[in-house]
Amino acid sequence: MKRRRFLEIVPAAVAGPCCRGVLGGGMAAALGGCIGEPASGPVDIKWDREVDPRCGMVISDRRFAAQIRAPGGKVAKFDDIGCAVFWLAQQPFDEQTPQLEYWVADYRSGAWIDARRAHYLAGKKSPMGYHFAALAVAEEGTIAYPEMKARIVARGK
């Protein structure tokens, strides 16, 4: 049974016949708004179950995950920043598009940070072998997003 149908049936089964139509539809509408992803900001990833749309790999390493919310609101989730860079290059929008939201997991804390403002540390073994870890705070040897993107694009894959 589908969730929406269940939400319509449960209140109707408990209420009397005169209230069933009102309660069923109203309850489904009220609870339906609570289900799903938020309209902005990073979303939860179902680790070891969701798949990267570019490479088809299961997203499991929290240290290298990335997300892009397209201008229409749909979120794409990635196992490696390199996959996000190449996926974004194939879209009708780019990282400069005003409504686009773009996050990467901080390598150390796992917190979501803006991928365009993150600092990237080369040489870390990542799921797809692009070898960049994102950090919220610059350290010796880190590079900015444009340089990291240029290196990934130059390498190809």
C-alpha positions in Angstrom: 0.0 0.0 0.0 1.3 3.4 -0.9 2.0 5.9 1.9 -0.5 8.5 0.7 -3.3 5.9 0.5 -2.4 4.7 4.0 -2.6 8.3 5.3 -6.1 8.6 3.7 -7.4 5.3 5.1 -6.2 5.4 8.7 -8.2 8.5 9.9 -11.2 7.4 7.9 -11.2 4.0 9.6 -11.3 5.6 13.1 -13.8 8.4 12.3 -17.5 8.0 11.7 -18.9 8.0 8.2 -19.8 11.7 8.2 -16.2 12.8 8.8 -14.3 10.3 6.7 -13.8 12.4 3.6 -12.8 15.5 5.5 -10.3 13.7 7.8 -8.8 11.5 5.2 -7.9 14.2 2.7 -7.0 16.8 5.4 -4.7 14.4 7.3 -2.9 13.3 4.2 -2.3 16.9 3.2 -1.1 17.9 6.6 1.3 15.0 7.0 2.3 15.0 3.3 4.0 18.4 3.8 6.2 16.9 6.5 7.6 14.1 4.3 10.4 14.6 1.8 13.4 16.8 1.4 13.8 20.5 2.5 13.5 23.2 -0.2 17.1 24.3 0.4 20.2 23.2 2.1 21.9 19.9 2.1 19.8 16.8 2.5 20.5 13.5 4.3 22.2 10.8 2.2 21.2 7.2 2.7 24.7 5.9 3.1 25.4 2.6 1.4 22.0 2.8 -0.4 22.0 5.8 -2.7 23.9 5.8 -6.0 26.0 8.5 -7.6 24.2 9.6 -10.8 27.5 10.0 -12.8 29.5 6.9 -11.9 26.8 4.6 -10.6 28.8 3.8 -7.4 27.0 3.5 -4.0 27.7 6.5 -1.8 29.4 5.2 1.3 32.4 7.3 2.3 31.1 10.3 4.2 34.5 12.1 4.0 34.2 12.7 0.2 30.5 13.1 -0.5 29.1 16.0 -2.4 25.6 17.4 -3.3 24.3 19.7 -5.9 20.8 21.2 -5.7 19.8 22.3 -9.2 17.9 25.5 -9.8 14.6 23.5 -10.0 15.2 22.1 -6.5 16.3 18.5 -7.4 19.3 17.3 -5.4 22.0 15.1 -7.0 24.3 13.3 -4.6 27.9 12.2 -5.3 30.5 9.9 -3.9 33.4 12.1 -5.0 33.8 15.8 -5.8 35.3 14.8 -9.2 32.0 13.2 -10.1 30.1 16.4 -9.1 32.5 18.5 -11.2 32.0 16.4 -14.4 28.2 16.0 -13.8 27.8 19.7 -13.4 29.8 20.3 -16.7 27.0 18.4 -18.5 24.1 20.4 -17.1 22.5 23.6 -18.6 23.7 25.5 -15.5 27.0 25.8 -13.7 28.4 26.7 -10.2 27.8 30.4 -10.9 24.1 30.0 -11.4 22.4 32.0 -8.6 19.9 29.3 -7.5 22.4 26.5 -7.5 23.5 25.1 -4.1 26.7 23.1 -4.0 28.1 21.3 -0.9 30.9 18.9 -0.1 31.5 17.1 3.2 34.3 18.4 5.3 37.0 15.6 5.4 37.5 15.9 9.1 34.1 16.8 10.6 31.7 15.5 8.0 29.8 18.8 8.1 28.4 20.1 4.8 30.3 23.2 3.5 29.9 25.2 0.3 32.0 23.4 -2.3 32.9 26.7 -3.9 34.3 28.1 -0.7 36.0 24.9 0.6 39.7 24.4 0.6 40.9 21.2 -1.1 43.8 19.0 0.0 45.2 16.9 -2.8 46.5 13.4 -2.3 43.7 11.8 -0.3 42.5 8.5 -1.6 38.9 9.2 -2.6 36.2 6.7 -3.9 36.6 7.5 -7.6 40.3 8.4 -7.5 40.1 12.1 -8.0 42.1 12.4 -4.7 40.8 15.7 -3.2 39.5 16.1 0.3 37.5 19.2 1.3 38.3 21.3 4.4 36.3 24.2 5.8 39.5 25.9 7.0 42.6 26.5 4.8 45.7 24.6 5.8 49.2 24.5 4.3 49.0 22.8 0.9 45.3 23.4 0.3 44.0 24.9 -2.9 40.8 26.8 -3.8 37.8 25.4 -5.7 38.8 26.8 -9.2 42.3 25.2 -9.0 40.9 21.9 -7.8 38.3 21.9 -10.6 40.9 22.7 -13.2 43.1 19.8 -12.0 40.2 17.4 -12.2 39.1 18.6 -15.6 42.7 18.4 -16.9 43.0 14.9 -15.7 39.7 13.8 -17.2 37.7 10.7 -16.6 
